[in-house]
Amino acid sequence: RIGVGTVYNHFEQKEDVLQALLEEHRAAMIDRFAARPGDAEDFATSLTQRLSRTLAYKDEHRAFFVLVMDYGLMGPTTAAAAMVLKGRKLRADGMQRAGSALFAEAQRRGDLRSDFDAMHLLRILGGIIRAFAADTIAEGATFASRAGEIVDVFLGGARKAKRK
């Protein structure tokens, strides 16, 4: 509902608008991922709660996130993302810092393996989230409803549980 000329008073080109939108959403997702009073002490439950809040944000802005996933802007750089962003880099440092700090603390407490770098674990979790995203969109499910499954796969892998 804003005239194109008005938009270009604030942004030189459309890629700048996209960059600003991505930055705004990134900041909101970092806020959703942050620990809250009342979050569980148990690592798996706490991670599920934090991830559920973050994914709920994606549900609230689903059309935007489907668009950016199509362009590969929420994961590793693709040719389409590079073309749209014209060589600009997205700032992922805040989310990476929050996630790697959580994982480093979990490693110190013995909740996660310590023989992996916390950033590597964060990339693995991101890959699992992206893997679930396509099915979630196709099924019309919510991203947040998949948080428990995502954490289960991340923490337990795909191996069938052994009977006790």
N, C-alpha and C positions, 0 to 999 in steps of 0.2 A: 504493500500500500504506500510505498515511498517512491517518488519519482526517480528515474535513473540518474538524472542530473544531480539530485540531492545526494545519492549514494556516492557519486564520483567527486563530490565536494570533500568527502572523507577518505576515499580510496582512489588510487591512481588507476587501478585495473581490477578486473574481476578476480584475478588470482589473489589479490590483497584482501578481498572480501572473504574468500574461502579460508585464507590463512587466519584472519581474525575470528571467523566462526570456529575453526578448529581449536584455536587457542582458548576461546571462551568455554567450549565444551570440555577441553582437557582440564582446565582449572576446576570446573564443576565436578568432574569425575574424580579428581584428586581429593576434593572435599568429601565426596561420598565414600571413598575408600578409607578415609581417616578413621582411627579408632573412636568409638563413642562410649560414653558412660553406659554401663549395662551390657556391653559386649562380653561374650563368654571369655573365660580364662583359657579354656581348652583351645589349642591352636586350630584344629580342624573346624571346630564350630565357629570360632572367631573369624577365620578366613572365609568361611561360607557366608557369615553375616556381612562382612565387608564387601565381598564379591557380589552378594545379592543386592546390596545398596547401589553398587557401581553399575551393575547390569540393569537395575530398575531405571537408572538414569537413561540408559540406552533405550529402554522400552518407552520412556516418556518422550524421547526424541527419535523414535524408530526410523522415520523417513530419512532423516539426516544421516543416521548411522548406516542404513542400508546403502545410501548413496556413496558415502565415503568408503564403505567396504568394497563396493563395486569398483572403485578406483584404486583400491589397495592402500588407502591412506591410513588405515589403522594397523597395518602390519608392515612387513618388509617392503621396501620400495619396489614398485612395479613400473613397467614402461608407461602405463597410463598415468600413474601417480606422478612420475617424473615430468611427463608432458603437461599435466594440469598445474603442477607447482612450479614449473619452469626452473628447476634446479634448487629451489628453496628447500631448506630442511625444516621438518616439523620439530618443535621442541617437545621432547618426551621426557625430559629430565625430571620433572616433578613427580610424575607417576612412577618412573623408574626408581627414584630416590625413596618414595614411600614403600613401594613393593620390596625393594632390596633391603631396606631397613627392617621391615617386618620379617623377611626371611632370614636375615642375619641374626636377629634376636631369637627366632625359632631354632636356628642352628645352635646358638649358645645354650639354649634350654634343652637341647637334645630332641626337639620335635621334628627336625629335618636333618637329612644327611649333611655332614660337614665336609664331605669330600667334593662337593660341587660348589662353585662360586654362586653367591646369592643372585647375581644378575643372570647367570645361566638358568637357574631355577625359575626366575621371573619370565625369561624368554620361553621356557617350556610351558609354563602356565598360560602365557599369551597365545602360544600355538594351539593349546587345547581349547581355549576360548574361541579362537577363530575356527577351529574344526567343528565345534558345536554350532557356530553361528549360522552356517548355511542351512543345516537341517532345521534349526529353530525358526528361521525365516520361512522356509518352505512349508513347515507344519503350521505356521501361524501361532506358534507358542511364544511365550514371553522369554526374554533372555534371562530375567531374574529367576524364573522357575527352573532353570538348568543349573543354577549355582551349586547345589548339592552334588549333582552328577559330575560337574567339572572338578570340584574339589576331590571327590572320590577317585576319579581317574588320575588326577594329579598326584595325590598322596598314595594311592594303592596300585596304580598302573592298570594294565588290562588283564593281568594274570588272575585266573580264577582263584578265589579264596580257598585256602586249605581247610579242610574239616579238622576240628579239634578232637 
